[in-house]
Amino acid sequence: MIDIKNKQILIDGEAKIIMCGEIHYYRLDREEWQDRLDKLKASGCNAVASYVPWLCHEPVEGEFDLEGKSRHELDLKGFIDLCAENDLYFFVRPGPFIMAEMKNEGIPYWVIEKHPEVVPITWDGKQVATKTLDYLAAAFLQETKKWYEAVMDVIAPRLYTKGGNIIGVQLDNEIGMLSWVSNSPDLTDHVLDDFTAWLKERYDPKELRHRYPFEMENEVIRNDSIRSPKEDYSPSLHHDLGCYMRNRFARYVTTLRSYAEEFGVKDVPFVINIHGTGGGRTLTYPIGISQLYESYTQAQGYISGSDIYFGDLDMSTFQDLYLINGFMDAVHNPDQPLTSVEFNCGDGNFGETLSSRYDPSAADFKLRMCIAQGNRLINYYLFTGGRNYRLDQKFDDGNDRIAHTGERHGFAAPISPEGELNYTFLRMARATKTMMAVADKLAVMEEEHDDVSFAFIPDYFMTESRYPNSEKIKEMYQNIEANRASAAWDNMARAMLLAGYRFGSIDVQNRTIDPKSTPVLVLASALYMDEGLQQKLADYLSDGGNILLYGQVPTYDLEGEPCTIFAEALGVKPTGFRQASQHYALSVYGDNWAETRPEIRTHIAQVFDSGEAAPIIRVYGTDEVCGFDTRVGDGRAIVISTNYNCNIGFYKEALEKLGAKPALQHDCKYHGIFTTSTATKERERFIHLLNLDGFDKELHLYEDETKLFDGRLLELQSKDGVMLPVDVSFGDVKILYSTAEIQNVEDDRIDFRLTQSEDIIAFDTDREIAESDDYVVELNGDVAYVVSKKHAKVDDHLTVSFK
């Protein structure tokens, strides 16, 4: 039995961490399968994942090959069974869309040729620029159902619940992504009929006529008016279209699930993966969350998975990963765990130009952060490279192969198409084995949080499509995009993490905000905000909540209509903006409790008549207020309405004034250290540390101002991460604390990875610790201290044995 409960993946009642590696069986010779599985097991993984390409298994309509009759490498049954023989779980991803650089995103050519009407048209009646299809078109669903019938015939008898090894099934892939990246929403006649019906359910006739001043019942006029909207109703259309597409995607997912279940696939999680990373950052990733959160929260049995595609986790990006994990969790149902179903690993050489070279710490750091934040399944993508064979049917497309990447595919993966390990493999394997050594603990642990949460507003990321000729929407989206992420993430969120704050996220748009459970809320705010949300935030403050706002105080709703509910609650009046220019070096300085902060340059500031609010930031030269501190009812708000820099002390001071203090801190003056902690209900804990810089650091670690690890000075090696146990028990052996990482646990020994010049492990156990030339044992009351004789930089392996 596989259950999703309490943010855990339970297999036969036991919480599990699933570590997958994506191996595309169809891109390897059958004789290579076992070699790649051996390397996957050597990396510490316990599962295999793979797409199942419809394009390959039914290149000719009605001629299915899932047993390798036409090509040996297409034996899906044989591959899944071989994984089972190797005691590996299997996570199967049968599409119908799979992307994976495949031609037509994995859809057979004949589907498009047979049903040209399912190829969408978009703005101004143009064809979409990407290889996407109308998901709910009857003809496409008819063909998809036949595909599901064939592939589920292989999957169903191999489910874990039926004695097999398949523990999860992904439905489609990156739903909505192709329309977003090409700014080409699906606006076929069929979709607009459905959209109209949706609008009529949402609005009464009078309101609908007010929102859309054209003949809705005249199909020709309606379709033209939606595909080429006028400015007076463009904001309404964009908002409604975004909400409708969420509903439409959810219905598509429901349809795919119904097909899978009809053909015997039940009682395993159905996975929806979320797209959105790009350009080495995750600033746009929440667009995918916004598009799909209704899809995977609509019923029991679903889990969502992230696509994490950025390279090194360093001082530029570490806050990105932390935030998007929090945002995913914010929209989840209470039982849904975090997972990552495309977790980028390897060296970054995607274009085979040798122009990108990730640090070996990249996958290690990302894995550590994801596990600390509660990810229960990670799928390394792509774990091994392979080859793209030529299709038997020729299409005169330049290579006739199954994919766009040439003959070799996955040349950035930790294992090359030829099976060679690249330089990233060993570090990735070390991190994986570290997690799996204590997987039973991590699988039930939750991250500990301070009294602060980061607000997530899904509608701020409902910007996946914009009519090119709408200046209103351009202006609105540019403002929202400027304020929802980059500056707030790079300055405020980064400073919070460097100050030691451990925080979750809350969907303030759709969830109740209770000052008791969320005493302090951090809010990245734009000039536009939904009327209902403005009122909710005002009520939250009045009831005793506290807000740290970064960005702009809203003065419009999300359809561009004036709305100043929140500004009025704050007791201030926005009076305009100051912007830097070629000849104007906009600068701001501190006032009142921020008076000692240095004057800084910035590029924009929203200014206010602050009324009774206490100014804390002013514009140099005009003394206009662009930051203030104010009481609202029983609550308090600190507003930073200028792009203030990443001043760790400033944000820490602001949050402490609002009532949030970081419990876990260190004293290294060079910062650049990520810290968090996880715990079980029994208070077994791990302290997670990442040194994001390329030089060693020394620090003491404090919790609630008390030194941890008996006050010992810790050394963090450059670009290294550690997961240090505190009060963790294995049978009758309890580790009170350790400066070394646990690598393996057996009945008579525990293996550690040393991290210090002199590591210390404090045990509380009645068992006798065996003598060794590698360590000395010092007894102090009931505590046995094992002091390593090895220097971690010389030999980092230590085994402590018990008699």
C-alpha positions in Angstrom: 0.0 0.0 0.0 1.2 3.5 -0.8 -0.3 6.4 1.2 0.3 10.1 1.1 -0.3 11.4 4.6 1.1 14.1 6.9 3.4 15.3 4.1 5.0 11.8 3.9 5.2 9.0 1.4 4.2 5.8 3.2 5.0 2.5 1.6 3.4 -0.3 3.6 3.0 2.1 6.5 6.7 3.1 6.5 7.8 6.7 5.7 10.2 6.7 2.8 12.7 9.0 1.0 12.6 8.1 -2.7 15.8 8.9 -4.6 15.4 8.4 -8.3 17.6 8.7 -11.3 16.0 9.3 -14.7 17.2 6.6 -17.2 15.7 6.7 -20.7 15.7 3.0 -21.6 14.7 3.9 -25.2 17.9 5.9 -25.6 20.2 3.0 -24.6 21.0 -0.4 -26.0 19.3 -3.1 -24.0 22.8 -4.5 -23.2 23.6 -1.2 -21.5 20.6 -1.2 -19.1 22.2 -3.2 -16.3 25.4 -1.1 -16.4 23.4 2.1 -15.9 21.4 0.5 -13.1 24.6 -0.6 -11.4 25.8 3.0 -11.5 22.5 4.3 -10.2 22.7 1.9 -7.2 26.3 2.9 -6.7 25.1 6.5 -6.4 22.8 5.6 -3.5 19.5 5.9 -5.4 16.6 3.4 -4.7 14.4 4.2 -7.7 14.4 4.7 -11.4 12.3 7.1 -13.4 11.6 7.3 -17.1 9.4 8.9 -19.6 7.5 6.6 -21.9 7.5 8.2 -25.4 4.3 7.7 -27.3 6.2 8.8 -30.4 8.4 5.8 -30.2 6.0 3.2 -29.0 3.3 3.9 -31.6 5.0 5.6 -34.6 2.3 4.2 -36.9 -1.3 4.5 -35.8 -2.5 1.3 -34.1 0.9 -0.4 -34.2 2.0 -0.4 -30.5 5.3 -1.8 -29.5 5.9 -1.9 -25.7 7.8 -5.2 -25.8 10.7 -4.4 -28.0 9.5 -6.2 -31.1 10.7 -3.5 -33.5 13.6 -2.3 -31.5 15.0 -4.1 -28.5 15.4 -0.8 -26.5 11.6 -0.3 -26.6 10.9 -3.2 -24.3 9.2 -1.2 -21.5 8.1 -4.3 -19.8 11.6 -5.7 -19.8 13.1 -2.5 -18.4 10.7 -2.1 -15.6 11.1 -5.8 -14.7 14.9 -5.5 -14.8 14.6 -2.6 -12.3 12.5 -4.8 -10.1 15.1 -7.5 -10.2 17.6 -4.9 -9.0 15.3 -4.0 -6.0 14.6 -0.6 -7.4 11.3 1.3 -7.3 10.0 2.7 -10.6 8.4 6.1 -11.3 6.7 6.0 -14.7 6.0 9.1 -16.8 3.8 8.1 -19.8 2.7 11.5 -21.1 1.0 11.9 -23.5 3.3 15.0 -23.7 6.8 14.2 -22.3 9.0 17.0 -23.8 12.5 15.5 -23.1 13.7 17.3 -26.3 11.6 14.8 -28.3 10.1 15.7 -31.7 6.5 17.0 -31.2 7.2 16.8 -27.5 6.7 13.0 -27.7 3.4 13.1 -29.6 3.4 10.8 -32.7 3.4 12.6 -36.0 0.2 10.8 -37.2 -1.8 12.3 -34.4 -1.2 15.9 -35.7 -1.6 14.8 -39.3 -4.9 13.0 -38.6 -6.3 15.8 -36.5 -5.0 19.2 -37.6 -7.9 20.8 -35.9 -6.4 20.1 -32.5 -3.4 22.4 -33.2 -4.4 25.6 -31.4 -4.7 29.1 -32.7 -4.0 32.0 -30.4 -3.9 35.8 -30.3 -5.2 37.4 -33.4 -6.1 34.1 -34.9 -2.5 33.0 -35.4 -1.3 29.4 -35.0 0.7 28.7 -31.9 4.4 28.8 -32.3 5.0 25.7 -30.2 4.2 22.0 -30.6 1.3 21.9 -28.3 -2.3 20.7 -28.8 -5.7 21.5 -27.5 -5.7 19.3 -24.4 -9.4 18.8 -24.2 -10.2 18.5 -27.9 -12.3 15.4 -28.4 -10.0 14.0 -31.1 -6.9 14.4 -29.0 -8.5 12.8 -26.0 -9.7 9.9 -28.1 -6.2 9.1 -29.3 -4.7 9.7 -25.8 -7.2 7.2 -24.3 -6.0 4.5 -26.8 -2.4 5.3 -25.8 -3.3 5.1 -22.1 -5.0 1.8 -22.7 -1.9 0.3 -24.3 0.6 1.7 -21.8 -1.4 1.1 -18.7 -1.6 -2.5 -19.8 2.1 -2.6 -19.0 2.0 -0.4 -16.0 -1.1 -1.8 -14.1 0.2 -5.3 -13.4 3.6 -3.9 -12.3 2.2 -1.5 -9.7 3.6 -1.9 -6.2 0.2 -2.6 -4.9 0.0 -5.6 -7.2 3.4 -7.0 -6.3 5.4 -4.9 -8.7 7.8 -2.0 -8.3 5.9 1.0 -9.7 5.2 3.5 -7.0 4.0 6.6 -8.9 2.6 7.6 -12.3 3.0 11.1 -13.8 0.1 12.5 -15.8 1.3 14.4 -18.8 4.3 16.7 -18.4 4.7 20.5 -17.8 1.0 21.2 -18.5 0.6 24.7 -19.9 4.3 25.4 -20.2 4.4 25.5 -24.0 1.6 28.1 -24.2 3.3 30.2 -21.5 6.8 30.3 -23.0 5.4 31.3 -26.4 2.8 33.7 -25.0 0.3 31.6 -27.0 -2.8 30.7 -25.0 -5.0 28.1 -26.6 -7.9 30.0 -28.2 -9.4 27.5 -30.6 -13.2 27.7 -31.3 -13.7 24.7 -29.0 -11.8 26.4 -26.2 -13.7 29.6 -26.6 -17.0 27.8 -26.5 -15.9 26.2 -23.2 -14.6 29.6 -21.9 -17.9 31.2 -22.7 -19.8 28.6 -20.7 -17.4 29.0 -17.8 -17.9 32.8 -17.9 -21.7 32.3 -17.8 -21.4 30.2 -14.7 -19.1 32.7 -13.0 -21.0 35.9 -13.7 -24.7 36.9 -14.0 -25.8 38.2 -17.4 -25.7 41.9 -16.4 -22.2 41.7 -15.0 -21.0 39.6 -18.0 -22.3 42.3 -20.4 -20.5 44.9 -18.3 -17.2 43.1 -18.4 -17.4 42.1 -22.1 -19.1 44.8 -24.2 -19.5 42.7 -27.3 -22.0 40.2 -28.7 -21.1 37.1 -26.7 -23.8 35.0 -28.4 -22.4 35.8 -31.9 -19.6 33.3 -32.3 -17.7 35.1 -35.0 -17.7 38.5 -33.1 -17.0 36.7 -29.7 -14.0 34.8 -31.0 -12.5 37.8 -32.7 -13.1 40.0 -29.7 -11.4 37.5 -27.4 -8.5 36.8 -29.7 -7.9 40.5 -30.4 -9.2 42.2 -27.2 -9.8 45.9 -26.9 -8.2 47.9 -24.2 -11.4 48.6 -22.3 -11.9 45.0 -21.4 -8.4 43.5 -21.8 -7.6 43.5 -18.0 -10.9 41.6 -17.3 -10.2 39.1 -20.1 -6.7 38.4 -19.0 -7.7 37.8 -15.4 -10.7 35.6 -16.4 -8.6 33.7 -19.0 -5.9 32.9 -16.4 -8.5 31.6 -13.9 -10.2 29.6 -16.6 -7.0 27.9 -17.7 -6.4 26.7 -14.2 -9.8 25.1 -14.2 -9.2 23.7 -17.7 -5.9 22.1 -16.8 -7.5 20.6 -13.7 -10.2 19.0 -15.9 -7.5 17.7 -18.3 -5.7 16.1 -15.4 -9.0 14.6 -14.1 -9.6 13.1 -17.5 -6.1 11.5 -17.7 -6.5 10.1 -14.3 -9.9 8.6 -15.2 -8.3 6.9 -18.2 -5.5 5.5 -16.0 -7.9 4.2 -13.4 -10.2 2.7 -16.1 -7.3 0.7 -17.3 -6.3 -0.6 -13.8 -3.9 2.0 -12.5 -5.1 2.8 -9.0 -3.8 3.3 -5.4 -0.5 4.9 -6.3 0.2 8.7 -6.4 -0.6 10.6 -9.5 2.1 13.2 -10.1 1.8 16.6 -11.7 5.1 18.4 -12.4 5.5 22.1 -12.2 7.6 24.0 -14.7 9.0 27.5 -14.7 12.7 27.8 -14.0 14.8 29.6 -16.5 17.9 31.7 -17.1 19.6 30.1 -14.1 17.0 31.4 -11.7 13.5 30.4 -10.5 12.0 33.9 -10.6 9.3 32.7 -13.0 8.8 29.3 -11.5 5.7 30.3 -9.5 4.0 30.8 -12.8 3.9 27.0 -13.0 2.5 26.8 -9.5 -0.1 29.4 -10.4 -1.1 27.5 -13.6 -1.4 24.1 -12.0 -2.2 24.3 -8.3 -5.8 23.6 -8.9 -4.8 20.5 -10.8 -3.0 18.7 -8.0 -5.1 20.0 -5.1 -8.5 19.1 -6.5 -8.7 15.6 -5.0 -6.8 13.0 -2.9 -4.1 10.9 -4.6 -2.2 13.7 -6.3 1.3 15.1 -5.5 3.1 17.9 -7.2 6.7 17.8 -8.3 9.1 20.6 -9.1 11.3 21.1 -12.1 14.5 22.5 -10.7 16.7 23.8 -13.5 19.3 26.2 -12.4 23.0 25.5 -11.9 25.0 26.2 -8.9 23.3 26.9 -5.6 25.3 29.9 -4.5 24.8 33.4 -3.0 23.0 34.4 -6.2 20.4 31.6 -6.2 20.1 29.9 -2.8 17.1 32.0 -1.8 15.3 31.0 -5.0 15.2 27.3 -4.1 14.2 28.0 -0.5 11.3 30.2 -1.6 9.8 28.0 -4.3 9.8 25.0 -2.0 7.9 27.2 0.4 5.5 28.4 -2.2 4.7 24.9 -3.4 4.0 23.8 0.2 1.8 26.9 0.7 -0.7 25.7 -1.9 -0.6 22.1 -1.0 -3.3 20.2 0.8 -2.3 19.2 4.4 -1.2 15.7 3.4 0.8 16.5 0.3 4.6 16.3 0.5 7.1 18.2 -1.5 8.8 16.3 -4.3 11.1 17.2 -7.2 10.5 15.1 -10.3 13.1 16.9 -12.5 16.1 17.7 -10.3 18.8 19.0 -12.6 22.2 17.4 -12.0 25.3 17.0 -14.0 27.8 19.6 -15.3 25.6 22.1 -17.2 27.1 21.4 -20.6 23.7 21.3 -22.3 24.7 22.8 -25.5 27.9 20.7 -25.7 29.9 24.0 -26.0 31.8 23.5 -22.8 30.7 27.1 -21.9 29.0 26.0 -18.7 30.6 24.2 -15.8 28.7 23.7 -12.6 30.6 23.3 -9.4 30.5 19.8 -7.9 28.5 21.2 -5.0 25.6 22.1 -7.2 23.5 18.9 -6.9 24.7 18.3 -3.4 23.6 21.7 -2.1 20.2 21.6 -3.9 19.6 18.1 -2.5 20.4 19.1 1.0 18.1 22.2 0.9 15.2 20.2 -0.6 15.5 17.4 1.9 15.7 19.9 4.8 12.5 21.6 3.5 10.6 18.3 3.4 11.1 16.9 -0.1 10.3 13.2 0.0 11.1 12.3 -3.6 13.9 13.5 -5.7 14.4 12.5 -9.4 17.9 13.3 -10.8 17.3 14.5 -14.3 19.0 13.5 -16.4 20.9 10.8 -14.6 22.4 9.2 -17.7 22.8 10.2 -21.3 21.9 8.1 -24.3 21.3 8.2 -28.0 18.4 9.3 -30.3 17.8 6.7 -32.9 16.4 7.5 -36.4 12.7 6.9 -37.0 11.8 4.4 -39.7 9.4 6.9 -41.3 11.3 9.8 -42.8 10.1 13.4 -42.3 12.8 15.4 -44.1 13.4 17.4 -40.9 17.2 17.4 -41.1 18.0 14.2 -39.1 14.8 12.0 -38.8 15.8 11.2 -35.2 13.3 11.0 -32.3 14.7 14.2 -30.8 16.2 17.6 -31.6 19.6 17.1 -29.9 21.4 15.2 -32.5 22.7 11.6 -32.1 23.9 11.9 -28.5 21.5 13.0 -25.8 22.1 14.0 -22.2 25.8 14.9 -22.6 25.5 17.1 -19.4 24.4 14.2 -17.3 26.6 12.7 -14.5 26.9 9.6 -16.8 27.6 10.2 -20.4 25.8 8.6 -23.3 28.7 6.2 -23.5 28.5 5.3 -19.8 31.4 7.3 -18.5 31.2 9.1 -15.1 31.8 12.8 -15.2 33.3 14.9 -12.4 29.9 15.6 -10.8 29.0 12.0 -10.1 31.0 11.4 -6.9 29.8 14.4 -5.0 26.2 13.7 -6.0 26.6 10.1 -4.9 28.1 11.2 -1.6 25.2 13.5 -0.8 22.7 10.9 -1.9 24.2 8.2 0.4 24.3 10.7 3.3 20.5 11.3 2.9 19.7 7.6 2.5 21.8 6.6 5.5 19.3 8.3 7.7 16.3 8.2 5.4 14.0 6.8 8.1 14.6 9.9 10.2 14.5 12.4 7.4 11.3 10.9 5.9 9.3 12.0 9.0 11.1 15.2 9.9 9.8 18.7 9.3 11.7 21.9 9.0 11.6 24.0 12.2 10.4 27.6 11.6 10.7 30.9 13.3 7.7 33.1 13.8 7.6 34.5 10.3 6.1 33.4 7.0 6.6 34.6 3.4 3.4 35.5 1.6 2.6 33.8 -1.7 0.0 35.3 -4.0 -0.8 32.9 -6.9 -2.5 35.6 -9.0 0.8 37.7 -9.0 2.2 34.9 -11.2 -0.9 34.5 -13.5 1.1 36.4 -16.2 1.7 33.5 -18.6 -0.1 35.2 -21.5 -0.3 38.8 -22.6 -2.0 40.2 -25.7 0.9 41.8 -27.5 -1.1 45.0 -28.4 -2.4 45.7 -25.0 -0.5 48.6 -23.3 -2.7 48.3 -20.2 -1.7 44.7 -19.6 1.9 45.5 -20.5 2.0 48.2 -17.8 0.3 46.1 -15.2 2.4 43.0 -15.8 5.7 44.9 -15.9 4.9 46.4 -12.5 3.8 43.0 -11.0 6.9 41.3 -12.4 9.2 43.9 -11.0 7.8 43.6 -7.5 6.7 40.0 -7.0 10.2 38.4 -7.1 13.6 39.7 -8.1 14.2 42.7 -5.9 12.3 41.2 -2.9 14.0 37.9 -3.3 17.5 39.2 -3.9 17.4 41.8 -1.1 14.8 40.9 1.6 14.6 37.1 1.3 18.3 36.6 0.9 19.0 38.8 3.9 16.4 36.9 6.0 18.1 33.6 5.3 21.6 35.0 5.9 20.3 36.3 9.2 19.3 32.8 10.1 15.5 33.0 9.7 13.8 29.7 8.9 10.5 30.4 7.4 7.6 28.7 5.5 5.1 30.3 3.2 1.4 30.9 3.2 -1.0 31.3 0.3 -2.5 34.6 1.5 -4.8 34.7 -1.5 -6.7 31.4 -0.8 -6.0 30.6 2.9 -7.0 32.2 6.2 -4.3 34.4 7.7 -4.4 33.9 11.5 -2.1 36.2 13.6 -1.8 33.4 16.1 -0.3 30.9 13.7 1.3 33.5 11.4 2.4 36.3 13.8 4.7 37.9 11.2 4.1 38.0 7.4 6.6 39.1 4.9 4.9 40.4 1.8 6.4 41.2 -1.7 3.8 43.7 -3.0 3.1 45.4 -6.3 1.0 48.4 -7.2 -1.8 46.0 -8.1 -3.5 43.7 -5.6 -6.9 42.0 -5.5 -9.6 44.0 -3.6 -10.4 41.0 -1.4 -6.8 40.4 -0.6 -6.2 44.0 0.3 -9.1 43.8 2.8 -7.9 40.4 4.2 -4.4 41.9 4.9 -6.0 45.0 6.5 -8.1 42.7 8.7 -5.0 40.6 9.6 -3.2 43.7 10.8 -6.2 44.9 12.7 -6.5 41.6 14.5 -2.9 41.7 15.7 -0.8 40.5 12.7 2.4 42.1 11.7 3.6 42.7 8.1 6.9 43.5 6.6 6.1 44.8 3.1 8.7 45.2 0.4 7.8 46.8 -2.9 4.9 49.1 -3.4 1.7 49.7 -1.5 -1.2 48.8 -3.9 -3.5 51.4 -5.2 -5.2 49.3 -7.9 -6.9 45.9 -8.0 -5.8 43.2 -10.4 -7.9 44.5 -13.2 -6.4 48.0 -13.1 -9.3 49.6 -11.2 -8.4 52.1 -8.4 -8.4 50.3 -5.0 -6.7 51.8 -1.9 -8.2 49.6 0.9 -4.8 48.5 2.2 -3.2 52.0 1.9 -6.1 53.5 3.9 -5.7 50.8 6.5 -2.1 51.8 6.9 -3.1 55.4 7.3 -0.9 56.7 4.5 -1.5 58.3 1.1 0.7 57.4 -1.8 1.7 60.6 -3.6 3.7 59.3 -6.5 7.2 57.9 -7.5 10.7 59.0 -7.7 12.9 57.3 -10.3 16.6 57.4 -11.1 17.7 58.6 -14.5 20.8 59.3 -16.3 21.2 62.6 -14.5 19.5 61.8 -11.2 21.1 59.4 -8.8 18.1 58.6 -6.6 19.3 58.1 -3.1 17.5 57.3 0.2 18.5 57.6 3.8 17.3 56.2 7.1 15.2 58.0 9.7 14.0 57.2 13.3 15.1 53.7 14.2 16.8 53.3 10.8 18.7 56.6 11.2 22.1 54.9 11.6 21.8 53.0 8.3 23.9 54.5 5.5 22.5 56.4 2.6 22.1 54.1 -0.5 21.5 54.5 -4.2 18.3 53.0 -5.6 16.4 53.2 -8.8 12.8 53.7 -7.7 10.8 54.8 -4.7 7.1 55.1 -4.0 6.6 58.1 -1.8 3.9 58.9 0.7 2.2 61.4 2.8 2.8 59.2 5.9 0.3 60.8 8.2 0.9 59.4 11.7 3.2 56.6 10.5 6.8 57.0 11.6 9.1 57.5 8.6 12.1 55.1 8.4 13.4 55.8 4.9 13.4 59.1 3.0 14.4 60.4 -0.4 17.5 62.4 -0.3 16.9 66.0 -1.5 13.1 66.0 -1.0 12.8 64.2 2.3 9.8 62.4 0.9 8.9 59.2 2.9 9.5 55.9 1.1 9.5 53.7 4.1 7.5 53.8 7.3 6.6 52.0 10.5 2.9 52.2 11.6 0.4 50.7 14.0 -2.8 49.3 12.5 -5.3 48.1 15.1 -3.6 45.5 17.3 -0.9 44.9 14.6 2.1 46.7 13.1 3.4 47.2 9.6 6.8 48.1 8.4 6.8 49.2 4.7 9.8 49.5 2.5 8.7 51.1 -0.7 12.0 51.4 -2.4 14.5 48.9 -3.7 16.5 48.7 -0.5 19.7 46.7 -0.6 20.5 43.4 1.1 21.4 44.9 4.5 21.1 41.9 6.8 21.1 43.9 10.0 18.3 46.2 8.6 15.9 43.4 7.8 16.7 41.6 11.0 16.0 44.7 13.1 12.7 45.3 11.2 11.6 41.7 11.8 12.6 41.7 15.4 10.5 44.9 15.9 7.6 43.0 14.4 8.2 40.1 16.9 10.2 37.6 14.8 13.7 36.5 16.0 15.9 33.9 14.4 16.5 31.1 16.9 19.4 29.5 15.0 22.4 31.8 14.5 26.1 31.8 14.0 29.0 34.3 14.6 30.9 34.1 11.3 31.4 37.6 10.1 31.6 36.6 6.5 28.0 35.4 6.4 27.4 33.3 3.2 26.1 30.4 5.3 22.7 28.9 5.0 21.3 27.3 8.2 18.2 25.4 9.1 17.1 22.5 11.2 14.7 19.6 11.0 13.1 17.6 13.7 10.9 14.6 14.4 8.0 14.7 16.9 10.3 13.0 19.3 12.8 15.9 19.0 15.4 14.0 17.1 17.1 16.7 15.0 19.5 17.5 12.3 21.3 20.9 11.9 21.8 21.7 8.2 24.6 24.0 7.2 25.8 25.1 3.7 28.9 27.2 3.1 28.0 28.9 -0.1 31.4 30.5 -0.6 34.6 29.1 -2.0 36.7 29.6 1.2 36.7 27.9 4.6 34.8 29.5 7.6 34.8 29.1 11.3 31.8 29.7 13.5 30.0 29.0 16.7 26.4 27.9 16.4 23.8 29.3 18.7 20.2 28.4 19.4 18.2 30.9 21.4 21.5 32.5 22.3 22.9 29.3 23.8 25.9 27.7 22.1 25.4 24.3 20.5 27.8 21.4 20.4 29.2 22.2 23.8 30.3 25.6 22.4 32.8 24.0 20.0 34.2 26.1 17.2 32.9 24.6 13.9 34.8 24.6 10.6 32.9 24.8 7.4 35.0 23.9 4.4 34.6 25.8 1.2 31.5 24.9 -0.9 30.6 22.1 1.6 27.4 21.2 3.3 26.9 19.3 6.6 23.9 17.7 8.2 24.8 17.3 11.9 22.8 15.0 14.2 21.4 16.2 17.6 19.7 13.7 19.9 19.4 11.2 17.2 18.9 7.5 18.3 19.7 4.3 16.6 18.4 1.5 18.8 20.2 1.7 22.1 22.8 4.2 20.8 21.9 7.9 21.0 24.1 10.6 19.3 23.8 13.7 21.5 25.6 15.6 18.9 28.2 15.1 16.2 30.4 17.4 14.1 30.7 14.6 11.6 28.0 13.4 9.2 26.4 10.0 9.5 27.2 7.9 6.4 26.0 4.5 7.3 24.3 2.8 10.2 24.7 -0.9 11.2 23.9 -2.8 14.3 27.5 -2.9 15.5 28.9 0.3 13.9 28.2 3.8 12.6 30.2 5.3 9.7 30.8 9.0 9.6 32.1 11.6 7.2 34.5 13.8 9.1 34.2 17.6 8.5 36.7 19.1 11.0 40.3 19.1 11.8 39.2 17.3 15.0 35.7 15.9 15.0 33.8 15.0 18.1 30.9 12.7 18.5 29.0 12.6 21.8 27.2 9.3 22.6 24.7 8.4 25.3 24.7 4.6 25.3 25.2 1.7 27.6 27.1 -0.2 24.9 30.9 -0.2 25.0 32.6 1.7 22.2 35.4 -0.5 20.7 38.9 0.8 20.7 40.5 2.1 17.5 43.7 3.7 16.3 41.5 6.3 14.6 39.9 7.9 17.7 40.0 8.2 21.5 37.1 7.8 23.8 36.7 10.3 26.7 34.1 9.5 29.3 32.3 12.3 31.2 29.5 11.0 33.3 27.0 9.2 31.1 28.4 10.8 27.9 31.1 9.1 25.8 33.0 11.5 23.6 34.7 10.0 20.5 37.5 12.3 19.4 38.8 11.6 15.9 42.5 11.5 15.4 42.1 12.2 11.7 42.0 15.5 9.9 39.0 15.7 7.6 41.0 17.2 4.7 43.4 14.2 4.8 41.0 11.3 5.5 37.3 12.0 6.1 36.1 8.5 6.9 35.6 7.3 10.5 34.0 4.1 11.7 32.9 3.9 15.3 32.3 0.3 16.4 30.3 -1.0 19.4 30.7 -4.2 21.3 
